[in-house]
Amino acid sequence: MRGSALDRRRARAGRLFVAPNLASILVFLLFPLGFSLYLSFHSWDLFSPPRYIGIDNYRRLVSEDPLFYIALRNTAVFTVLTLVPTIAVSLAVAGLLNRKLRGIGLFRTLAFLPLVASTVAMAVVFRFIFASDDGLANIVLGWIGLGPVPWLTDPHWALVSLSLVTVWKSVPFATVILLAAMQGVPENLYEAAKIDGASAFRRFRSITVPLIRGALSFVLVITIINSVQAFDQAYALTGSNGGPETGTYVLGIMLFQIAFRFYEVGYASALAWVIFAILLAFTVIQQWLARRSEADL
């Protein structure tokens, strides 16, 4: 009897400890998600009562709004321009930082500094760097005999500039994940490969990359999610209109304009759920491909 009473007290104490976290999840996560789904089937301008319109918001988004496809195209291009360099640079940096060299701690500190920088502050700094006339980027290009680049005034270059800023911000986090995975690779595998005459690049390609596939998969998913949801760096770098023209008009900017400039909250909620569906589909497909490749090993 004493044991069962003690078990009940422990279970009650455990529930009391967990209750605040569960309440926070309910209030700050589940309720907003459910309310946004509810609003996506309504027309609401924040002032008048919500009016039920069924799936008209989704129909309008897919069949009547050309800006949606412009934002979708820009987001897809931006994601590719961000994803490929982030994975490549992070792998290279993590491989270099994983080596036992003198002063490697200093290089690790320098490589991880962008991780603690504010995204908005970083974008503002890059706005000055990419200035057309006296920006640091064009000054450096002038030193090597190249003409000035319209980083933020040409629609195509603006999206490239946004991708460069995002890569600079994303690489440290991806490097941390990949470096942690690399440090878990058994050292005896490298020693055996060295005895067999494998070069450093061959050891990296044939041992390191296959054994950190899980971390690579995680970095891939997180980078795609962050790219599709990008807003703050685009807002700080090129403004709230997604300019120049529609060069940086990504889904995050479109969502902001619909919700907080035009006050079409129901329509913005429908767009948010479409973005969620896109990310969910990408994540499920990527996880399926990752499990399939692991099964083939």
C-alpha positions in Angstrom: 0.0 0.0 0.0 2.8 2.4 0.9 4.5 1.7 -2.5 1.3 2.4 -4.5 0.7 5.6 -2.6 4.3 6.7 -3.2 3.9 5.9 -6.9 0.7 8.0 -7.0 2.5 10.9 -5.4 5.3 10.6 -7.9 3.0 10.5 -10.8 1.1 13.5 -9.5 4.3 15.4 -9.0 5.4 14.5 -12.6 2.1 15.7 -14.0 2.5 19.0 -12.1 6.0 19.5 -13.5 4.8 18.8 -17.0 1.6 20.8 -16.8 3.2 24.3 -17.5 4.9 23.0 -20.6 1.8 21.4 -21.9 -0.2 24.6 -21.2 2.4 26.6 -23.1 2.2 24.2 -26.0 -1.6 24.5 -26.0 -1.7 28.3 -25.7 1.2 29.2 -27.9 1.3 26.4 -30.5 -1.8 24.3 -30.8 -4.4 27.1 -30.4 -2.7 29.5 -33.0 -2.4 26.6 -35.4 -6.0 25.7 -35.0 -7.2 29.3 -35.2 -5.2 30.0 -38.3 -6.7 26.9 -40.0 -10.1 28.2 -38.9 -9.3 31.6 -40.4 -8.1 30.1 -43.7 -11.8 29.3 -44.5 -13.0 32.8 -43.6 -12.6 36.4 -44.8 -11.4 38.6 -42.0 -9.8 42.1 -42.0 -9.2 42.3 -38.2 -12.0 44.7 -37.7 -15.3 43.1 -38.9 -16.4 39.7 -37.8 -14.9 36.7 -39.7 -17.2 35.6 -42.6 -17.1 32.0 -43.7 -16.3 31.5 -47.4 -15.2 27.9 -47.6 -12.2 27.1 -49.8 -12.4 30.4 -51.7 -9.1 31.6 -50.2 -7.3 28.5 -51.5 -9.1 28.7 -54.8 -8.1 32.4 -55.2 -4.5 31.6 -54.2 -4.1 28.8 -56.8 -6.1 30.1 -59.7 -6.5 33.9 -59.4 -3.3 35.3 -57.8 -0.3 35.6 -60.2 1.9 36.9 -57.4 1.6 33.5 -55.7 3.4 31.8 -58.6 6.0 34.6 -58.7 6.7 34.2 -55.0 6.7 30.4 -55.4 9.2 30.6 -58.3 11.5 33.1 -56.4 11.4 30.9 -53.3 12.3 27.8 -55.2 15.2 29.5 -56.9 16.3 31.1 -53.6 16.1 27.7 -51.9 18.4 26.1 -54.5 20.8 29.0 -54.4 21.0 28.8 -50.6 20.9 25.0 -50.2 23.7 23.9 -52.5 26.3 26.4 -51.2 25.3 25.9 -47.6 25.8 22.1 -47.8 29.0 22.3 -49.8 30.6 25.1 -47.7 29.5 23.5 -44.4 31.0 20.1 -45.3 34.3 21.7 -46.3 34.5 23.9 -43.2 33.5 21.0 -40.9 36.1 18.8 -42.5 38.8 21.4 -41.9 37.7 22.1 -38.3 37.7 18.4 -37.6 41.5 18.2 -38.1 43.9 18.4 -35.2 46.0 21.5 -36.0 47.6 24.3 -34.0 45.3 27.2 -33.5 42.2 25.3 -34.7 40.2 26.7 -31.7 40.6 30.2 -33.1 39.4 29.2 -36.5 36.4 27.4 -35.0 35.5 30.6 -33.1 35.7 32.7 -36.3 33.7 30.2 -38.2 30.9 30.2 -35.7 30.6 34.0 -35.2 27.8 34.5 -37.7 25.7 32.1 -35.7 25.3 34.6 -32.8 24.7 37.6 -35.1 21.2 39.1 -35.4 19.7 38.3 -38.8 18.3 41.8 -39.3 21.6 43.5 -38.2 23.5 41.2 -40.5 21.3 42.1 -43.4 21.6 45.8 -42.8 25.4 45.5 -42.8 25.3 43.6 -46.1 23.0 46.3 -47.5 25.9 48.7 -47.1 28.4 46.1 -48.5 26.3 45.5 -51.6 25.7 49.3 -52.3 26.1 49.9 -56.0 28.3 53.0 -55.8 30.6 52.8 -52.8 29.9 49.3 -51.4 32.7 47.2 -50.2 31.8 44.4 -52.7 32.1 46.6 -55.7 35.2 48.3 -54.4 36.9 44.9 -54.1 35.7 43.9 -57.6 37.2 47.1 -58.9 40.6 46.2 -57.4 40.7 43.1 -59.6 39.5 44.9 -62.7 35.8 43.8 -62.7 33.0 46.3 -63.2 30.4 47.1 -60.5 27.6 44.6 -60.0 24.0 45.9 -59.4 23.7 43.7 -56.3 20.5 45.3 -55.0 19.2 47.2 -58.0 18.8 44.3 -60.5 16.1 41.8 -59.8 18.3 38.7 -60.6 21.3 40.0 -58.7 19.1 40.9 -55.7 18.0 37.3 -55.3 21.6 36.2 -55.6 22.6 38.8 -52.9 19.8 37.5 -50.7 21.1 34.0 -51.1 24.7 35.0 -50.3 23.5 36.7 -47.1 21.4 33.6 -46.1 24.3 31.2 -46.8 26.6 33.3 -44.7 24.1 33.1 -41.8 23.3 29.4 -42.4 26.7 27.9 -42.7 27.8 28.1 -39.0 24.7 26.2 -37.7 25.1 23.5 -40.4 28.8 23.3 -39.6 28.1 22.7 -36.0 25.8 19.8 -36.8 28.2 18.2 -39.3 31.3 18.7 -37.2 29.5 17.0 -34.2 28.7 14.1 -36.5 32.2 13.9 -37.9 33.7 13.7 -34.4 31.6 10.6 -33.9 33.2 8.7 -36.8 35.5 6.0 -35.4 39.2 6.9 -35.9 40.2 3.3 -36.7 38.3 3.5 -40.0 40.5 6.4 -41.1 43.6 4.6 -40.0 42.7 1.4 -41.9 41.9 3.5 -45.0 45.3 5.3 -44.7 47.1 2.0 -44.5 45.3 0.9 -47.7 46.7 4.1 -49.4 43.4 6.1 -49.6 43.9 9.8 -50.0 42.4 12.4 -47.7 39.7 13.2 -50.2 38.9 9.5 -50.8 38.6 9.0 -47.0 36.3 12.0 -46.7 34.1 10.8 -49.6 34.0 7.1 -48.8 34.0 7.2 -44.9 33.0 10.5 -43.6 30.1 11.4 -45.9 28.3 8.0 -45.7 28.7 7.9 -41.9 27.2 11.4 -41.3 24.3 10.9 -43.7 21.8 11.4 -40.9 23.3 14.8 -40.0 23.4 15.7 -43.6 19.7 14.8 -44.0 18.9 17.0 -40.9 20.9 19.9 -42.3 19.1 19.5 -45.7 15.7 19.6 -44.2 16.4 22.5 -41.8 18.0 24.6 -44.7 15.0 24.0 -46.9 12.6 25.0 -44.1 14.5 28.1 -43.3 14.8 29.1 -47.0 11.1 28.7 -47.7 10.2 30.6 -44.5 12.7 33.4 -45.2 11.4 36.8 -44.4 13.5 38.9 -42.0 16.7 39.0 -44.1 14.6 39.8 -47.3 12.8 42.5 -45.5 15.9 44.1 -44.1 18.0 43.7 -47.3 15.5 44.8 -50.0 12.5 46.2 -48.2 8.9 45.0 -47.7 7.9 45.0 -51.4 10.2 42.2 -52.5 12.0 44.5 -54.9 13.6 45.5 -57.1 10.4 44.8 -59.1 9.6 41.3 -57.9 13.2 40.1 -57.7 13.1 39.1 -54.0 9.3 38.6 -53.7 9.4 35.4 -51.8 6.6 33.6 -49.9 7.5 35.2 -46.6 7.2 38.7 -48.1 3.9 37.8 -49.7 2.5 36.5 -46.4 3.6 39.7 -44.6 2.0 42.0 -47.2 -1.3 40.1 -47.3 -1.6 40.0 -43.6 -0.2 43.3 -42.4 -0.5 45.7 -45.4 -3.8 44.6 -46.9 -5.3 43.1 -43.7 -6.6 40.0 -45.5 -5.9 37.7 -42.5 -8.0 34.8 -43.8 -6.2 34.8 -47.1 -2.8 35.1 -45.4 -3.8 32.1 -43.2 -4.6 30.1 -46.3 -1.2 31.0 -47.8 0.5 30.0 -44.5 -1.1 26.5 -44.6 -0.1 26.1 -48.3 3.5 26.9 -47.2 3.2 24.3 -44.5 1.9 21.7 -46.9 4.8 22.4 -49.3 7.3 22.0 -46.4 5.6 18.9 -45.1 5.8 17.3 -48.6 9.5 18.1 -49.0 10.3 16.7 -45.5 8.3 13.5 -46.1 9.9 12.9 -49.5 13.4 13.6 -48.2 13.0 11.3 -45.1 11.7 8.6 -47.4 14.7 9.0 -49.7 17.1 9.0 -46.7 15.6 5.8 -45.3 15.8 4.1 -48.7 19.4 5.1 -49.1 20.3 3.8 -45.7 18.6 0.5 -46.5 20.7 0.2 -49.6 23.9 0.5 -47.6 
